[in-house]
Amino acid sequence: MKNGDWSFYNWGLVYQLIFFVFYFIGYLIIKKFRKVNTLNLNCTSDEEEKRMSYCIFKAYLLSVFLGFFSVILMNLLSNGKWLPTMRSVTVTTAVPMGKVLFPMAVLPLTMSIPLSFILYKKNPKFLLLSLGGMLFSFLLLSLLYQRGFILMGLIIVIFFVNRFLKRIGYLRLAMIVFLLIFLLSIIRPVANVISYSLSSSKGEIQFVTQMRGTESLTERVKKFFLYSPNFDNIDVWPIAISSVEENGLLGGKTFLAIPARFLTTKIRQNLNLVTAADYLNSYYWGSTYWDTSFGFNVTLPQELYLNLGWVSMVFGLIPGIITALIDRWLWKFTRPNIINIYLVGVSFSTGGFIGETGGTLQWVIALLFIGIIMNYISGIKIKRY
């Protein structure tokens, strides 16, 4: 912590509580709890049935291929420096054109997970193809250290399962939650082992294995769930409050810099267009942040506080209202075509609009753009002569 005390944690919790009170008020104003429509993959004619099956098949293969192709390009351009054990900076910094190639890899691979389920649901004969593509996407996303996107892909699958079955049930849902927690806890260690096998000598691998082998099972579990950097949201509040105490409010400066989120960290620094994450990370880490681009995330309530103070927590109404409108669409649509499947991904990628505003908009626009392209390409008819 920098120039603060432990009470800043408590104040951060209070501010966040106020934000979410207004958030849920906004959500409940708009949300109407009506009967959920059941999804239907059946078409009205044989011709439409063939067309829909072919579109889903092409969109699935295209998503896997685009993600894999982008990873190959990242590997070639960076000479393997995209691997987690080969870099000391972020992926987008380590890889030339990383700002473009990284989302081109991550987003299609994420959406291939629900597409694989829809493909299997439409054509059970594609079970092996669906499972193979899903596991392949898991592997690449793990090597990219993208646990959040793996989780998003699986949550979208659960959403579609629930829509097809009408209900999953609380017991099954609880089992799924525990399975996801376990999966997320082992992804990074597994990714490190794979990365070491691809990038290091046998001597280094043995050293790492021996080092890990000296820890007991209890110590490993404690490290994963208590000491590893998995849940750092609440840790940012003392930094945000300390920053305001020292330097005052920013008056909307980081919101005006949102369009610069598409630029690299170095360019944003040179143009003095700092986002909320840039501002707090450079405040806490100093020049190290600008050199590596590594840092923590900043949520919307924290960004509001940075700019306008605690009274701005009432603006939690706005994301609550927008999220309710999205939920109304999610439970209403009945035909999961390609664009709708990607729009579901766009909806979940917003995270309820409580993350960093610039980052959320960046991923939403990128995923929507890829979805439109996939929908167009998968709908092209190939003439046979």
Backbone hydrogen bonds, N-H to C=O, Kabsch-Sander energy under -0.5 kcal/mol:
donor,donor_aa,acceptor,acceptor_aa,energy
3,N,1,M,-0.6
8,F,5,D,-1.9
9,Y,6,W,-1.2
10,N,6,W,-0.9
11,W,7,S,-2.4
12,G,8,F,-2.3
13,L,9,Y,-2.1
14,V,10,N,-2.1
15,Y,11,W,-2.7
16,Q,12,G,-2.3
17,L,13,L,-2.2
18,I,14,V,-2.3
19,F,15,Y,-2.2
20,F,16,Q,-2.3
21,V,17,L,-2.0
22,F,18,I,-1.9
23,Y,19,F,-2.2
24,F,20,F,-2.5
25,I,21,V,-1.6
26,G,22,F,-2.5
27,Y,23,Y,-2.2
28,L,24,F,-2.6
29,I,25,I,-1.6
30,I,26,G,-1.1
31,K,27,Y,-3.0
33,F,31,K,-0.5
34,R,32,K,-1.5
37,N,331,W,-1.8
39,L,163,R,-1.1
40,N,334,T,-2.1
49,E,45,S,-2.2
50,K,46,D,-2.4
51,R,47,E,-2.1
52,M,48,E,-2.7
53,S,49,E,-2.3
54,Y,50,K,-2.4
55,C,51,R,-2.3
56,I,52,M,-2.3
57,F,53,S,-2.2
58,K,54,Y,-2.5
59,A,55,C,-2.7
60,Y,56,I,-2.2
61,L,57,F,-2.2
62,L,58,K,-3.0
63,S,59,A,-2.1
64,V,60,Y,-2.2
65,F,61,L,-2.7
66,L,62,L,-2.9
67,G,63,S,-2.1
68,F,64,V,-2.5
69,F,65,F,-3.3
70,S,66,L,-2.1
71,V,67,G,-1.8
72,I,68,F,-2.3
73,L,69,F,-2.2
74,M,70,S,-2.4
75,N,71,V,-2.4
76,L,72,I,-2.5
77,L,73,L,-2.9
78,S,74,M,-1.7
79,N,75,N,-1.0
80,G,75,N,-1.6
81,K,78,S,-1.0
83,L,80,G,-1.4
86,M,83,L,-1.7
87,R,84,P,-0.5
90,T,292,T,-2.0
93,T,90,T,-0.5
94,A,90,T,-2.4
95,V,91,V,-2.1
98,G,92,T,-0.5
98,G,95,V,-1.8
100,V,97,M,-1.4
101,L,97,M,-2.8
102,F,98,G,-2.2
104,M,100,V,-1.6
105,A,101,L,-1.4
105,A,102,F,-0.6
106,V,102,F,-2.9
107,L,103,P,-2.0
109,L,105,A,-1.3
110,T,106,V,-2.2
111,M,107,L,-2.3
112,S,108,P,-1.7
113,I,109,L,-0.6
113,I,110,T,-1.1
115,L,111,M,-2.0
116,S,112,S,-2.0
117,F,113,I,-1.3
118,I,114,P,-2.4
119,L,115,L,-2.6
120,Y,116,S,-2.0
121,K,117,F,-2.7
122,K,118,I,-2.3
123,N,119,L,-2.8
126,F,123,N,-2.5
127,L,124,P,-1.3
130,S,126,F,-2.8
131,L,127,L,-2.8
132,G,128,L,-2.7
133,G,129,L,-2.3
134,M,130,S,-2.2
135,L,131,L,-2.6
136,F,132,G,-2.1
137,S,133,G,-2.3
138,F,134,M,-2.4
139,L,135,L,-2.2
140,L,136,F,-2.2
141,L,137,S,-2.6
142,S,138,F,-2.2
143,L,139,L,-2.2
144,L,140,L,-1.5
145,Y,142,S,-1.5
146,Q,141,L,-2.9
147,R,145,Y,-0.8
150,I,146,Q,-1.7
151,L,147,R,-2.5
152,M,148,G,-2.2
153,G,149,F,-2.4
154,L,150,I,-2.2
155,I,151,L,-2.5
156,I,152,M,-2.2
157,V,153,G,-1.7
158,I,154,L,-2.4
159,F,155,I,-2.3
160,F,156,I,-2.3
161,V,157,V,-2.7
162,N,158,I,-2.6
163,R,159,F,-2.0
164,F,160,F,-2.3
165,L,161,V,-2.5
166,K,162,N,-1.1
167,R,165,L,-1.2
173,L,169,G,-2.2
174,A,170,Y,-2.5
175,M,171,L,-2.1
176,I,172,R,-2.3
177,V,173,L,-2.3
178,F,174,A,-2.2
179,L,175,M,-2.1
180,L,176,I,-2.5
181,I,177,V,-2.3
182,F,178,F,-2.2
183,L,179,L,-2.5
184,L,180,L,-2.8
185,S,181,I,-1.6
186,I,182,F,-1.1
186,I,183,L,-0.7
187,I,183,L,-1.0
188,R,184,L,-0.6
190,V,186,I,-2.1
191,A,187,I,-2.8
192,N,188,R,-2.5
193,V,189,P,-2.0
194,I,190,V,-2.4
195,S,191,A,-2.7
196,Y,192,N,-2.8
197,S,193,V,-2.0
198,L,194,I,-1.3
199,S,195,S,-1.9
200,S,196,Y,-2.7
205,I,201,S,-1.9
206,Q,202,K,-2.6
207,F,203,G,-2.1
208,V,204,E,-2.4
209,T,205,I,-2.6
210,Q,206,Q,-2.8
211,M,207,F,-2.4
212,R,208,V,-2.3
213,G,209,T,-2.0
214,T,210,Q,-0.9
214,T,211,M,-0.5
215,E,212,R,-1.4
220,R,216,S,-2.1
221,V,217,L,-2.5
222,K,218,T,-2.4
223,K,219,E,-2.2
224,F,220,R,-2.4
225,F,221,V,-2.4
226,L,222,K,-2.3
227,Y,222,K,-1.1
227,Y,223,K,-0.6
228,S,223,K,-1.5
230,N,228,S,-2.4
231,F,228,S,-0.5
236,V,232,D,-0.7
236,V,233,N,-1.3
237,W,233,N,-0.6
237,W,234,I,-0.7
239,I,235,D,-0.6
240,A,236,V,-2.5
241,I,237,W,-2.9
242,S,238,P,-2.3
243,S,239,I,-2.3
244,V,240,A,-2.0
245,E,241,I,-2.3
246,E,242,S,-1.9
247,N,243,S,-3.2
248,G,244,V,-1.8
250,L,306,L,-2.0
251,G,307,N,-1.9
253,K,250,L,-0.8
256,L,252,G,-1.7
257,A,253,K,-0.9
258,I,255,F,-1.2
260,A,257,A,-1.2
261,R,258,I,-2.3
262,F,259,P,-1.2
263,L,260,A,-2.0
268,R,264,T,-2.2
269,Q,265,T,-2.1
270,N,266,K,-2.5
271,L,267,I,-2.3
272,N,268,R,-0.6
272,N,269,Q,-0.7
273,L,268,R,-2.4
274,V,272,N,-0.7
279,Y,275,T,-2.7
280,L,276,A,-2.4
281,N,277,A,-2.3
282,S,278,D,-2.5
283,Y,279,Y,-1.7
284,Y,280,L,-2.1
285,W,281,N,-3.7
286,G,281,N,-0.6
286,G,282,S,-1.2
288,T,285,W,-0.9
289,Y,286,G,-1.1
290,W,286,G,-0.6
291,D,287,S,-1.5
292,T,288,T,-2.0
293,S,289,Y,-3.0
300,L,354,I,-2.6
303,E,299,T,-2.3
304,L,300,L,-2.9
305,Y,301,P,-2.2
306,L,302,Q,-2.3
307,N,303,E,-1.7
308,L,304,L,-3.2
309,G,304,L,-0.7
309,G,305,Y,-1.5
312,S,309,G,-1.5
313,M,310,W,-1.8
314,V,311,V,-1.3
315,F,312,S,-2.0
316,G,313,M,-1.7
317,L,314,V,-1.7
318,I,315,F,-1.3
320,G,316,G,-1.5
321,I,317,L,-2.3
322,I,318,I,-2.3
323,T,319,P,-2.5
324,A,320,G,-1.8
325,L,321,I,-1.9
326,I,322,I,-2.0
327,D,323,T,-2.5
328,R,324,A,-2.1
329,W,325,L,-1.5
330,L,326,I,-2.5
331,W,327,D,-2.1
332,K,329,W,-0.9
333,F,329,W,-2.1
337,N,335,R,-2.1
341,I,337,N,-2.4
342,Y,338,I,-2.2
343,L,339,I,-2.2
344,V,340,N,-2.0
345,G,341,I,-1.6
346,V,342,Y,-2.5
347,S,343,L,-2.5
348,F,344,V,-2.3
349,S,345,G,-2.1
350,T,346,V,-0.9
350,T,347,S,-0.6
351,G,348,F,-1.2
353,F,350,T,-1.9
354,I,351,G,-0.8
355,G,350,T,-0.5
360,T,356,E,-2.7
361,L,357,T,-2.4
362,Q,358,G,-2.1
363,W,359,G,-2.2
364,V,360,T,-2.4
365,I,361,L,-2.5
366,A,362,Q,-2.2
367,L,363,W,-2.6
368,L,364,V,-2.4
369,F,365,I,-2.3
370,I,366,A,-2.2
371,G,367,L,-2.4
372,I,368,L,-2.2
373,I,369,F,-1.9
374,M,370,I,-2.7
375,N,371,G,-2.5
376,Y,372,I,-2.0
377,I,373,I,-2.9
378,S,374,M,-2.5
379,G,375,N,-0.8
380,I,377,I,-1.4
383,K,381,K,-0.7
